[in-house]
Amino acid sequence: MNTLVKATNLKKSFDTGSVVTHVLRGIDLEIKQGEFVAIMGKSGAGKSTLMYQLSALDIPTSGEIIVDGIDVAKLNEKERTAFRLSTLGYVFQDYALVPDLNARENVMMPLLMRCLTWDDAEQKAEKSLDDVGLVNKYTNLPSELSGGEQQRVAVARAIAIEPKIIFADEPTANLDSVSGQQVVDLLTNLHKNKGQTIVMVTHEMEYTESCDSIIEMEDGLISGEMDK
């Protein structure tokens, strides 16, 4: 399999002016195309910070990140935005849905930002919502959906652009165990049936059963890797 993500000596620090906090302290990793990778570790280990660097939502203090052949750390903000829209899908723990837009409109947003016509975006959004089991929820606002349904809308939004990689940052954190398992099952099916590359941050070992590998983090470093 081709290497889709490669990080070399990746470091990230936050400088408040009086204190410098080193969150990532030299990360080296590779993620192959078609892999389902879990990133685990205690709170404060640097999991979400690593996810933000790998997914081009932030830029590292130093080091190199190659995603789909592009050195994302060297892109300016406009270029990174365009790269994210064309290549990456995101699922966040807080769903990140626009409260005044219905489910279909939330899924349509990144498609319209890619300059699809309204009709094409609507068709793709409905197909994605169908794929995550929300056939009858097109016009529901987020406030009219359960937490699990809101997260499924977020998954639909992520897959609608047909991304090379889906980054899921603790997608089950705000869900009960049943809803959490349903979301993980959706991701697992995408991986198994469509060969989707997925990088997921999680605290829960039971949600990693279908992952190809697990990366353990501690104090801003990779403390272990396990292939399954």
GIBELNOR-V776926 format. One record per pair of residues at least 4 apart in sequence whose C-alpha atoms are under 7 Angstrom apart, sorted by the first residue. I is the first residue (numbers start at 1). J is the second residue. D is the distance in Angstrom with one decimal. If there is no record, write none. Layout:
<<I/J/D> <I/J/D>>
This chain:
<<1/32/5.9> <1/33/5.8> <2/32/5.5> <2/33/5.5> <3/30/6.5> <3/31/5.8> <3/32/4.3> <3/33/5.9> <4/31/5.8> <4/32/5.2> <4/33/5.3> <4/67/5.7> <4/68/5.0> <5/30/5.6> <5/31/5.0> <5/32/6.9> <5/66/5.7> <5/67/4.6> <5/68/6.5> <6/29/5.8> <6/30/4.5> <6/31/6.5> <6/65/5.7> <6/66/5.1> <6/67/6.6> <7/27/6.7> <7/28/5.2> <7/29/5.3> <7/30/6.5> <7/64/5.6> <7/65/4.5> <7/66/6.4> <8/27/6.3> <8/28/4.6> <8/29/6.9> <8/63/5.7> <8/64/5.2> <8/65/6.6> <9/26/4.3> <9/27/5.0> <9/28/5.5> <9/63/5.0> <9/64/6.9> <10/24/6.8> <10/25/7.0> <10/26/4.8> <10/27/4.6> <10/28/6.6> <10/60/6.7> <10/62/6.0> <10/63/4.3> <10/64/6.2> <11/24/4.7> <11/25/5.0> <11/26/5.1> <11/27/6.7> <11/60/5.9> <11/61/5.6> <11/62/5.2> <11/63/6.1> <12/22/6.2> <12/23/5.6> <12/24/4.8> <12/25/6.9> <12/60/5.0> <12/61/4.7> <12/62/6.8> <13/20/6.6> <13/21/5.4> <13/22/4.3> <13/23/5.6> <13/24/6.9> <13/61/6.2> <14/20/5.6> <14/21/5.2> <14/22/6.6> <15/19/5.9> <15/20/4.4> <15/21/6.4> <16/20/6.4> <23/46/5.8> <23/220/5.2> <24/46/6.3> <24/220/4.2> <24/221/6.4> <25/220/5.3> <25/221/5.9> <26/221/6.5> <27/221/6.1> <27/222/6.6> <31/35/6.8> <33/197/5.8> <34/195/5.0> <34/196/5.4> <34/197/4.3> <35/197/5.0> <35/198/6.4> <35/212/6.1> <36/191/6.7> <36/197/5.8> <36/198/4.7> <36/199/6.0> <36/211/4.9> <36/212/5.3> <36/213/6.9> <37/198/6.2> <37/199/4.9> <37/200/6.2> <37/211/5.6> <37/212/6.0> <37/213/5.1> <37/214/5.8> <38/199/5.9> <38/200/4.8> <38/201/5.7> <38/202/6.8> <38/208/6.5> <38/211/6.5> <38/213/6.4> <38/214/4.8> <38/215/6.1> <39/47/6.5> <39/200/6.1> <39/201/4.7> <39/202/6.4> <39/214/5.9> <39/215/4.8> <39/216/6.0> <40/47/6.8> <40/201/6.1> <40/202/5.6> <40/203/5.9> <40/215/6.1> <40/216/4.9> <40/217/6.1> <41/45/5.8> <41/47/6.9> <41/203/6.7> <41/216/5.5> <41/217/4.9> <41/218/6.1> <45/217/5.8> <45/218/4.7> <45/219/4.8> <45/220/5.4> <46/50/6.0> <46/219/6.8> <46/220/5.1> <47/51/6.3> <47/201/6.6> <47/217/6.8> <48/52/6.2> <48/169/6.6> <48/201/7.0> <49/53/6.4> <50/54/6.2> <51/55/6.0> <52/56/6.2> <52/57/5.1> <52/58/5.5> <53/57/6.2> <53/58/5.1> <53/59/5.6> <53/60/6.1> <54/65/6.7> <55/167/6.8> <56/72/6.3> <56/80/6.4> <56/84/7.0> <59/73/5.5> <60/73/6.8> <64/71/6.9> <64/73/6.6> <65/71/5.6> <65/72/6.0> <65/73/6.2> <66/70/5.2> <66/71/4.5> <66/72/6.2> <67/71/6.5> <67/72/6.7> <72/80/6.9> <75/79/5.5> <75/80/5.7> <76/80/6.1> <77/81/6.2> <78/82/6.4> <79/83/6.1> <80/84/6.1> <81/85/6.3> <82/86/6.2> <83/87/5.9> <84/88/4.9> <85/110/6.7> <85/114/6.8> <87/163/4.9> <87/164/5.3> <87/165/6.9> <88/163/4.9> <88/164/6.0> <88/165/5.2> <88/166/6.0> <89/158/4.3> <89/159/6.5> <89/163/5.5> <89/165/6.2> <89/166/4.5> <89/167/6.2> <90/158/5.4> <90/166/5.6> <90/167/5.0> <90/168/5.9> <91/95/6.7> <91/154/5.8> <91/155/6.0> <91/158/6.6> <91/167/6.3> <91/168/4.5> <91/169/6.3> <91/171/6.3> <92/96/6.5> <92/168/6.0> <92/169/5.1> <92/170/6.7> <92/171/5.6> <93/169/6.0> <93/170/5.2> <93/171/4.5> <93/172/6.4> <93/173/5.8> <93/174/6.4> <95/150/6.4> <95/151/5.5> <95/154/5.8> <97/106/6.4> <98/106/6.5> <99/141/6.6> <99/142/5.7> <100/141/6.8> <101/105/5.6> <101/106/5.9> <101/141/6.1> <102/106/6.1> <102/138/6.8> <102/139/5.1> <102/140/5.1> <102/141/4.2> <102/142/6.6> <103/107/6.4> <103/137/6.8> <103/138/5.2> <103/139/5.9> <103/140/5.8> <103/141/6.1> <103/142/6.8> <103/153/6.3> <104/108/6.1> <104/125/5.9> <104/126/6.5> <104/138/4.9> <104/139/6.4> <105/109/6.3> <107/125/5.4> <107/153/7.0> <107/156/6.4> <107/157/4.2> <108/112/6.1> <108/121/5.4> <108/122/6.2> <108/125/5.5> <109/113/6.3> <110/114/6.3> <111/115/6.7> <111/116/5.8> <111/121/5.6> <111/161/6.5> <112/116/5.1> <112/117/6.8> <112/118/6.9> <112/121/6.3> <116/120/6.1> <116/121/5.9> <117/121/6.1> <118/122/6.0> <119/123/6.2> <120/124/6.2> <121/125/6.0> <122/126/6.2> <123/127/6.3> <124/128/6.2> <124/160/6.1> <125/129/6.2> <125/160/6.2> <126/130/6.1> <127/131/6.2> <128/132/6.5> <128/156/4.9> <128/159/6.7> <128/160/5.7> <129/133/6.4> <129/134/5.1> <129/135/6.2> <129/153/6.7> <129/156/5.4> <130/134/5.4> <130/135/4.7> <132/152/6.1> <132/156/6.4> <132/186/6.9> <140/144/5.8> <140/145/6.9> <141/145/6.9> <142/150/6.2> <145/149/5.6> <145/150/6.0> <146/150/6.1> <147/151/6.3> <147/175/6.3> <148/152/6.3> <148/175/6.3> <148/179/5.0> <149/153/6.3> <150/154/6.4> <151/155/6.3> <152/156/6.1> <152/183/6.6> <153/157/6.1> <154/158/6.3> <155/159/6.3> <156/160/5.9> <158/166/6.9> <159/163/6.4> <164/197/6.6> <165/196/6.8> <165/197/4.9> <165/198/5.7> <166/197/6.4> <166/198/4.8> <166/199/6.3> <167/198/6.0> <167/199/5.0> <167/200/6.0> <168/199/6.2> <168/200/4.6> <168/201/6.3> <169/200/5.8> <169/201/4.9> <170/200/6.8> <170/201/5.0> <170/202/4.9> <172/180/4.7> <175/179/5.8> <175/180/5.4> <176/180/5.9> <177/181/6.1> <178/182/6.3> <179/183/6.4> <180/184/6.3> <181/185/6.0> <182/186/6.3> <183/187/6.5> <184/188/6.1> <184/207/6.6> <185/189/6.1> <186/190/6.3> <187/191/6.3> <188/192/6.1> <188/210/6.4> <189/193/5.6> <190/194/5.3> <190/195/6.7> <190/196/5.6> <191/195/4.7> <191/196/4.4> <191/197/6.5> <212/227/6.0> <212/228/5.3> <213/226/5.5> <213/227/4.2> <213/228/5.5> <214/225/5.7> <214/226/5.2> <214/227/6.5> <215/222/6.9> <215/224/6.1> <215/225/4.6> <215/226/6.6> <216/222/5.8> <216/223/5.5> <216/224/5.0> <216/225/6.0> <217/221/5.6> <217/222/4.5> <217/223/5.2> <218/222/6.3> <218/223/5.8>>
